[in-house]
Amino acid sequence: MFMNELINQINNYHQLSPKTIEALQGIFTVKTFKKNEIILRAGDVARYYYFVKYGLLGYYTIDETGNRISFKNWGRGEKFG
């Protein structure tokens, strides 16, 4: 079900051919992250495209006094990368 949901999200931007859908299904992988696990650090190049299946992801920085400043959150069904 998850793969179909992701394919539908991509199809909203650009209509995919059956051949392309089949190719994408062959390369998609599911990766689970632990709470507070860092996926990307400042300056990292995003090498993957992420689709949130469950949970919440946040984009934030830490200021010079140690305070966390949140910029963006992604929830179920959203994508980033």
C-alpha positions in Angstrom: 0.0 0.0 0.0 2.8 2.4 0.9 4.4 2.2 -2.6 1.1 2.9 -4.3 0.6 5.9 -2.1 4.1 7.2 -3.0 3.5 6.5 -6.8 0.3 8.5 -6.6 2.1 11.4 -4.9 4.6 11.5 -7.7 1.9 11.1 -10.4 0.4 14.3 -9.0 3.4 16.2 -10.3 4.1 14.2 -13.5 2.2 11.4 -15.1 4.3 8.3 -15.0 4.3 5.5 -17.6 3.7 1.9 -16.5 7.3 1.2 -17.4 8.5 4.1 -15.2 6.3 3.0 -12.3 7.7 -0.5 -12.5 11.3 0.8 -12.5 10.6 3.0 -9.5 9.0 0.2 -7.5 12.2 -1.7 -8.1 14.4 0.9 -6.5 12.3 2.3 -3.6 13.3 1.1 -0.2 11.7 1.6 3.2 14.0 3.0 5.9 13.0 3.5 9.6 14.6 6.2 11.7 14.6 6.3 15.5 13.1 9.3 17.4 15.6 12.2 17.4 17.9 10.5 14.8 19.5 13.0 12.5 18.9 12.3 8.8 20.8 15.3 7.4 23.2 17.8 9.0 23.7 21.4 7.9 25.8 21.4 4.8 25.0 17.8 3.8 23.8 17.2 0.2 20.5 15.4 0.1 21.2 12.3 -1.8 17.8 10.7 -1.4 14.1 11.7 -1.7 12.2 10.9 1.5 8.5 10.2 1.9 7.1 10.2 5.4 5.1 7.1 6.0 4.5 7.6 9.7 5.6 10.1 12.3 7.0 13.6 12.1 10.3 15.0 10.9 11.6 18.4 11.7 14.1 20.8 10.3 15.8 22.9 12.9 19.0 24.7 14.0 20.6 25.3 17.3 21.5 28.9 18.0 24.7 30.1 19.8 23.0 29.9 23.2 21.8 26.3 22.7 18.2 27.0 21.9 16.5 25.0 19.2 14.9 27.0 16.4 12.4 25.0 14.3 11.9 25.9 10.6 9.8 23.2 9.1 8.0 20.0 10.0 6.9 17.1 7.7 4.2 14.7 8.6 2.6 11.6 7.2 2.3 11.7 3.4 4.7 14.6 3.0 8.0 14.5 1.2 11.4 16.2 1.2 14.9 15.8 -0.1 
